[in-house]
Amino acid sequence: MAMKKTDLYKNLALKTAQGMKNAAKTPKLGADEKAKSKKELASANPLLASLMGKSKSK
């Protein structure tokens, strides 16, 4: 007996939901931590710093 199209979609939806449920959750950063991490990234990457408007003068 062949599977119906609705059964296939139901299986796909269940698989997707299970994957989302089991996905690792990343902790959300607070405002201070987010600003700090942006500053660290900008200091490590001059292109990013120029895009953020904080270009370093040499």
Residue, then its C-alpha position, 0 to 999 in steps of 0.5 A: m500500500a502506497m503512502k498518501k501525500t498527507d501522510l508524507y507531509k505529516n511525517l515531514a512535519l513531525k520530523t521537523a518539529q522533533g529536530m527543532k525540539n532537540a536543537a541546541k539552544t544558544p543563550k541570549l546575550g544581554a545588552d552589555e554583553k552584546a555591545k562588548s562582543k561587537k567591540e571585540l569583533a570590531s577590534a579584531n576585524p578592521l573591515l567590520a570596524s570601518l563598517m561600524g563607523k569606528s575606523k582606526s587611525k594609523 
